[in-house]
Amino acid sequence: MRAKLAILLLVCGLVLSGCGGSKEAKDAAKAADGPVSVAEGDCFGGATVGDAADELATKLKTKQVKALRDDPTWADPVDCAKPHRIFVYGVVGLSKAVDKEVTGYAQLLNTESKLYEQVRNEVNRACSLKVPGVRKALKKTDLKLQITPALNSDLAHLTFNALPAANWEEGQRQFACLMTMEKPATYTLADFLTVQGKDSSLHLCYDPQSQPVACKEPHTMESVAVITANEAVAEGQLPDETGFVNGTLEVDPDVWDGLDRVCATFLRANSNLPKGLTGVTSLYDSQWPVQGTEDFAFYCDATSPYNTPQRKQTRTTGSVFNR
């Protein structure tokens, strides 16, 4: 059985969610009246549609007011060197087949629909490919997986948002891949993935008992990524919850070996890996799917090879994200 103890601060996947903000609703209404400019590398203050959602929902002929309320206005671009709550790390579209199924913007707001599930999977996959090392790592497996860097969720999350309805009406049927900050900060995704950040508090490190410790302190494990396997499960490449018996996922050892190769490849693409460490995958607290979600996920960690006795595990200081 591969499992890690219940630990804190892990991202369990990408979801369509909003970002906090404090701009007045009149600014949001103005932003909703026309197309906006959103490009990879842009930063925004994080103002949300707020009360203007009621008027916008009426215009779109939808009852999904709540889904609109938390959407960014995109009306407050800022220099990324200044505090911001939104960083755009990619702009992506849908495959022709799925895009054809989206006949109205309101369909993107119904998160309970089968179509939305398809949209979510495609956008998550496309956004993940914007992260350095993901494309190379996925070549190590035939499984349909998505790789998301493990961020300290006290600081930031990865998510996505459809561009406004006005953009879609003009043929810009795209989604922004976002890193959203809990509080205004000057971070970009590079700060989490490279030595540019030089701040180990951005990362998630653990002692031999899987208890959180500051990465600047000696530790035996650092969270590297979440590997979401929803599509692999849906297509029968991996078992669903019925194949999870007595805390063990019933798969061949070759599956774990392949997942470790994916994990290690992503890790090496972003790390001058210290001697004694490699990429190892596990389940979160023996959960499949992760409790409270619909996500079937593995966790990729920088640690000693699987089954290394605790007393022989390599201890390091600082983050492995050091390129």
Secondary structure, DSSP 8 states (H G I E B T S, - for coil): --EE---SS------B--------HHHHHHHHTS-----TT-EE---B-GGGHHHHHHHHT-S-HHHHHTSB----EE-TTS-EEEEEEEEE---HHHHHH--SGGGGG-TTSHHHHHHHHHHHHHHHTTSTTHHHHHTT-SS--EEEE---TTTEEEEEEE--HHHHHTT---EEEEEEEEEEE---HHHHHSTTS--GGGS-EE-TTS-EE-TTS-BSEEEEEEEE-HHHHHTTSS--GGGEETTEE---HHHHHHHHHHHHHHHHHS----TT-EEEEEEETT-SS-TTSS--EEEEEEES-TT--GGG---B-S-S---
